[in-house]
Amino acid sequence: MKRPDIRLAWREKLTIFFLIFLMNAIVIFYIVEFGRLLCPNFDKAWSLNEVAQHTGSNDYWVTVQGQVYDLTDFIQRQHSDISGEPSNAQNTLETLAGQDLTKYFPPPLVLGCPSLVNDKSLLFQYQNFSPLIPTAVHTSGSQQSAQNTKLDASDWYTSRFLPTIKQHHKGPLVYDGKAISSAANDESNKRLVSPKMCITLLMVSHRTWAIWEKSIYDLTDYFYTINANQGNTGRFTFLNSAITDIFQQQPGQDITEPLNAALAKLDATTVQQNIQCLNNVFYVGEKDFRKEARCQVQNYLLLVASSILVASVAMKCECSHPFSDTG
């Protein structure tokens, strides 16, 4: 049998080995998984600037209606059945790469808001949109001039477009909270303000979008269209005024509390119809959660640990300096 001192030495070595192994496991867990537990979707959300970095033929991203899509495996296919308008023209692909194409794929209002809109000819007028490639605008249903084509179908948007593009989904488009507030007060944008829809609308500088339950909804073109058709505003005011008033009063802000309070006063059917319409037509993305404390705490902890380590090394070097002031 081995001597007691040898057995003790082996126990000490084994203990040190397990401690080193445990410490390394903790460090690896912290680096690889800790951040994911605190912020699980950190790498599944993108800003407009980040989407704009994916513009190659083998790395082709776009965003539509608040969602980001990787169309690398789709763009080279020819899927247009309109004569003289190929879908894979190189000039078109290069121009639209990495862009927000929401207005190139407008959802018919009768499909997006089926309980609120029954006029198939109803469509928005855009305040700040001029298509770089007019032939790339996918107007569908009764609004499509090319008859007897796929886009001519009244349900093209829901039966063809949405199922196809969802196969290439990457995650939500996100906006920084400060950018949302800033855009709502941008002098280059116009917001329409009116205490009630029946009163003449006034033009002031603003983009009418707001945050509700961390999602962002943009009603800018809704109000712009109403203002452009003041002789027939009733045709375009299909959203409940209790909802739209809050967007007008608090653009660029988190309106979760006041909007929920307003919805609580409406009947269940009205709430369901309006929320469905908001989600289908006016949703443009999410507030960037990656800037929240839960997603940044790992970086803060690393910064604190690094600062302590550097300070400790600096103090040790100072204390062990070979020269001293003897006066």
HELIX and SHEET records of a PDB file:
HELIX    1   1 PRO A    4  PHE A   29  1                                  26    
HELIX    2   2 TYR A   30  PHE A   34  3                                   5    
HELIX    3   3 GLY A   35  LEU A   38  1                                   4    
HELIX    4   4 PHE A   42  LYS A   44  5                                   3    
HELIX    5   5 LEU A   48  VAL A   51  1                                   4    
HELIX    6   6 GLN A   90  LEU A   96  1                                   7    
HELIX    7   7 THR A  102  TYR A  104  5                                   3    
HELIX    8   8 LEU A  109  GLY A  112  1                                   4    
HELIX    9   9 PRO A  134  ALA A  136  5                                   3    
HELIX   10  10 GLY A  141  GLN A  143  5                                   3    
HELIX   11  11 LYS A  150  ASP A  152  5                                   3    
HELIX   12  12 TRP A  156  TRP A  156  1                                   1    
HELIX   13  13 TYR A  157  PHE A  161  3                                   5    
HELIX   14  14 LEU A  162  ILE A  165  1                                   4    
HELIX   15  15 LYS A  166  HIS A  168  5                                   3    
HELIX   16  16 GLY A  177  ALA A  183  1                                   7    
HELIX   17  17 THR A  220  ALA A  228  1                                   9    
HELIX   18  18 GLN A  230  ARG A  235  5                                   6    
HELIX   19  19 SER A  241  GLN A  249  1                                   9    
HELIX   20  20 THR A  256  ALA A  264  1                                   9    
HELIX   21  21 ALA A  268  CYS A  277  1                                  10    
HELIX   22  22 LEU A  278  PHE A  282  3                                   5    
HELIX   23  23 PHE A  289  LYS A  291  5                                   3    
HELIX   24  24 ALA A  293  CYS A  319  1                                  27    
SHEET    1   A 4 THR A  55  GLY A  56  0                                        
SHEET    2   A 4 ASP A  59  VAL A  64 -1                                        
SHEET    3   A 4 GLN A  67  ASP A  70 -1                                        
SHEET    4   A 4 HIS A 169  PRO A 172 -1                                        
SHEET    1   B 4 VAL A 174  TYR A 175  0                                        
SHEET    2   B 4 TYR A 283  LYS A 287  1                                        
SHEET    3   B 4 SER A 215  ASP A 218 -1                                        
SHEET    4   B 4 TRP A 209  TRP A 212 -1                                        
SHEET    1   C 2 LYS A 190  VAL A 193  0                                        
SHEET    2   C 2 LEU A 202  SER A 205 -1                                        
END                                                                             
